[in-house]
Structure formats: C-alpha cells, structure tokens
C-alpha cells in the first residue's frame, strides 16, 4: 500500500514506509464532503486567523510544542526561544482556543490534524 500510494503522491523518496502514508491515505478515502477545513477545530481556525491578522507564530508554537511531546525545553530549543516566551505564547494560545494540552485526546487530535495538513498552508 505504501509503495502504490507513495508513487501516486509524486514523492522523490525511494523508500516507502506504511506509516509515512497512512494518514493521507485514510483522508483520501474519507467522505467526499469531508475536507481538512471540516476536520479543523474552531479554536484552531481562530488561532490560525489570529496569527495571520497579527503576524504571529502561535500556530507554529502549538504545532512544535505538541510534536515535542509537550516538552518545554525541547520546544524552546527547536524554536530558539526562551522559556518565558514559550509560556507566554502557550497562555495566549489557551486563551484563544481553550485547548487543554494536558488532555491526551486534545494532543492526539492536534497531532493528527497537523500531520494531515502538513501545516504548510496553515503556518
């Protein structure tokens, strides 16, 4: 499955792994009216809009934080920011979205969404 889907996606990789294509593959077979936008949590849409309007990086901060297993030190290192900056951003993200980042389901949703979207057009 990974080989056939990888070739269909015009990937330049010569190694095709199942886990690299599972989520995009599942999305491809979702109902026709289900788009990435319909899967996006309203709080996340609000955050993305806020970033665009104010030229901020809260969505990128959230994505990086969740991808780093909510590790403050790893997030700070990968974003080259201080801990106080991260904490201020996370507080503002919480105010805007209401996300409880200590909730495993919330983190899973965000990981899946960012993985499906590639977050390229969002961030």
C-alpha positions as CSV (number, residue, x, y, z in Angstrom):
1,X,0.0,0.0,0.0
2,X,2.8,2.4,0.9
3,X,4.6,1.8,-2.4
4,X,1.5,2.4,-4.5
5,X,0.4,5.5,-2.5
6,X,4.0,6.9,-2.4
7,X,4.3,6.7,-6.2
8,X,0.9,8.3,-6.6
9,X,2.0,11.3,-4.4
10,X,4.9,12.0,-6.7
11,X,7.3,11.5,-3.8
12,X,11.0,11.7,-4.6
13,X,11.8,9.2,-1.9
14,X,12.9,5.7,-2.9
15,X,11.9,4.2,0.4
16,X,8.1,4.0,1.0
17,X,7.0,3.2,4.6
18,X,3.4,2.5,5.6
19,X,3.5,4.9,8.5
20,X,4.5,7.8,6.2
21,X,1.3,7.4,4.1
22,X,-1.3,6.1,6.5
23,X,-3.0,9.3,7.5
24,X,-3.1,10.9,4.0
25,X,-4.3,7.5,2.7
26,X,-7.2,7.5,5.2
27,X,-8.1,11.1,4.4
28,X,-8.3,10.2,0.7
29,X,-11.0,7.7,1.5
30,X,-13.0,9.9,3.8
31,X,-16.5,11.0,2.6
32,X,-16.3,13.4,-0.3
33,X,-17.6,16.4,1.7
34,X,-15.0,15.9,4.4
35,X,-12.2,18.3,3.8
36,X,-9.3,19.4,6.0
37,X,-11.3,22.5,6.9
38,X,-14.2,20.4,8.2
39,X,-11.8,18.5,10.4
40,X,-10.3,21.6,11.8
41,X,-11.3,22.5,15.3
42,X,-12.9,26.0,15.5
43,X,-10.4,27.0,18.2
44,X,-7.6,26.1,15.8
45,X,-9.2,28.1,13.0
46,X,-9.4,31.1,15.3
47,X,-5.7,30.7,16.2
48,X,-4.7,30.5,12.5
49,X,-6.7,33.6,11.7
50,X,-5.3,35.4,14.7
51,X,-1.8,34.5,13.5
52,X,-2.4,35.8,10.0
53,X,-4.0,39.0,11.2
54,X,-1.3,39.8,13.7
55,X,1.7,38.3,12.0
56,X,2.4,35.9,14.9
57,X,3.6,32.3,15.3
58,X,1.1,30.8,17.8
59,X,0.1,28.0,15.5
60,X,3.7,27.1,14.8
61,X,4.4,27.2,18.5
62,X,1.4,24.9,19.2
63,X,2.5,22.5,16.5
64,X,6.1,22.4,17.7
65,X,5.0,22.0,21.3
66,X,2.7,19.1,20.6
67,X,5.3,17.4,18.3
68,X,7.8,17.7,21.1
69,X,5.5,15.8,23.4
70,X,4.7,19.0,25.3
71,X,8.3,19.3,26.4
72,X,9.0,23.0,27.2
73,X,12.8,22.6,26.9
74,X,12.6,20.7,23.6
75,X,10.2,23.2,22.1
76,X,12.4,26.2,23.3
77,X,15.5,24.6,21.7
78,X,13.8,23.8,18.4
79,X,12.2,27.3,18.1
80,X,15.2,29.2,19.5
81,X,13.0,31.0,22.1
82,X,13.3,31.5,25.9
83,X,11.1,29.5,28.3
84,X,9.3,32.7,29.3
85,X,8.4,33.4,25.7
86,X,7.0,29.9,25.3
87,X,5.0,30.1,28.5
88,X,3.5,33.5,27.4
89,X,2.6,32.0,24.0
90,X,1.0,28.9,25.5
91,X,-1.0,31.0,27.8
92,X,-2.3,33.1,24.9
93,X,-3.0,30.0,22.9
94,X,-5.0,28.7,25.7
95,X,-7.0,32.0,26.0
96,X,-7.7,31.9,22.2
97,X,-8.5,28.2,21.8
98,X,-9.5,26.8,25.2
99,X,-7.4,23.8,24.4
100,X,-6.4,21.7,27.4
101,X,-2.9,20.5,26.4
102,X,-2.8,18.1,29.3
103,X,-5.7,16.1,27.8
104,X,-4.4,13.2,25.7
105,X,-7.3,13.4,23.2
106,X,-6.6,17.0,22.5
107,X,-3.0,16.3,21.9
108,X,-3.8,13.4,19.6
109,X,-6.3,15.5,17.6
110,X,-3.7,18.2,17.1
111,X,-1.0,15.7,16.1
112,X,-3.3,14.1,13.6
113,X,-4.5,17.4,12.2
114,X,-1.0,18.8,11.8
115,X,0.1,15.6,10.3
116,X,-2.7,15.5,7.8
117,X,-2.4,19.1,6.8
118,X,1.3,19.1,6.7
119,X,0.6,22.5,8.3
120,X,2.4,24.1,5.3
121,X,-0.5,26.3,4.3
122,X,-1.6,26.9,7.9
123,X,1.7,28.1,9.4
